[in-house]
Amino acid sequence: MNSDPKTKPSLHTVLTPQLLDLYEINDSIVVIIDVFRATSTMATALYNGATKIIPVDSAEACIEMGKATGGITAGERDGKIIPGLSYGNSPSEYPKDFIQNKTLVITTTNGTKLLHMALRNGAKEVITGSFPNLSQVVAYLKAQNKPVILGCSGWKNRFNIEDTLFAGAVIEEIKDHFTIHCDSSFMANQLYNQHKNNMTEYIKTVTHWHRLAAYGLELDMLYCISKDIAPSLPIFKDGALINGV
Amino acid sequence: MNSDPKTKPSLHTVLTPQLLDLYEINDSIVVIIDVFRATSTMATALYNGATKIIPVDSAEACIEMGKATGGITAGERDGKIIPGLSYGNSPSEYPKDFIQNKTLVITTTNGTKLLHMALRNGAKEVITGSFPNLSQVVAYLKAQNKPVILGCSGWKNRFNIEDTLFAGAVIEEIKDHFTIHCDSSFMANQLYNQHKNNMTEYIKTVTHWHRLAAYGLELDMLYCISKDIAPSLPIFKDGALINGV
């Protein structure tokens, strides 16, 4: 293990996509975080045996890519499946007996947009993280020993608490292995430690909970804050996320 | 006091200047926050009797405005007075026997830039906030009963903890009077409550502490987290901040 602080790689937390351009991401592993629900659903679909997931940043691209690949198209706006697509963004829609050996083409409001933004900004190594695959993300980042950018998808470029909490959970597990000079990371880690023992109650106070609860998605959200129930490692390679486990 | 939640005005926290354009600020009171050290110094200079403070967003503008007004010019880069200007950004440079009845023209790395950005974005009511004038800010916001934007200056567009802590301190005092659907505000308030009883120790862990401590500015920073020691209310009117108390 690398224990010399001078040679520990850096770690930064990007609180919203609108701040991404402030950070050097080319030589870092970029972790895309969209707890409610894109990256939780991605972890789940890959854990349940999806061949690959193609993240796209618009409904139009989703329809086109679905036709080109024969994949299942998925995307929601305002809690409803987008016209022209077939499924939604809920992890519960992708059990093993449905998604195994299939390709999922998915667009979401925040997470898939941030992933494409990171690629446009020069990211060469992209994975996705969520509580359902927390330990896989942690193990991968420890093993790689490279600079890390924890990228929170937020809500329409604004800060959100649930993505920051996940960043804080990752930091809690790996902070001894990285050099951290980043107030966003300190704050994320403190927020997580403050609430890690009452996550179920705390998560009901955040704005996104109320937004999705209005669509009856409470169980989805409780799933999305459950640690290690879909232990896959979505790694972006050749235009798609595959399971690196 | 307005106690009907339906008619309570909104409150949002903008974590860095780079996020300002996501918020409607035209009909809000915008509170510019730059704890280390612009807004702490502004509160101090006005409390000590400065006639007005002209915040400018570049060294060139500072020199020009200093000539035009006969005011004292102030600004630092990397802990040193900017060539062509006369004083620095430390509150300790502006005691009563020096600054009373004078005009201060000041430029800073983050705070004065955010103030000008807010003006360009259409803000009509701008005040500045810092721990030295916390209670004045709180009293003003409660009395006005208008929507509030707490604007953190951050560090070169990145999030910082000390400005967020101040936003959280304001929120703690006024949250019953506002409608808050804003994760940034929830987080800021929680961060403040987590650390309010050990501010002196906590503040030594943030990145800006280390940056300014390298210039020997520890006493400045301890001053800047001291509540209500310069109880003025800097309000922007006709191109300058004046004391609204």
Interface residues (C-beta under 8 A of the other chain):
Chain A: L15 T16 Q18 L19 L22 W155 K156 N157 R158 F159 N160 I161 T164 H181 C182 D183 S184 F186 M187 Q190 L191 Q194 T205 V206 T207 H208 H210
Chain B: L15 T16 Q18 L19 L22 W155 K156 N157 R158 F159 N160 I161 T164 H181 C182 D183 S184 F186 M187 Q190 L191 Q194 T205 V206 T207 H208 H210
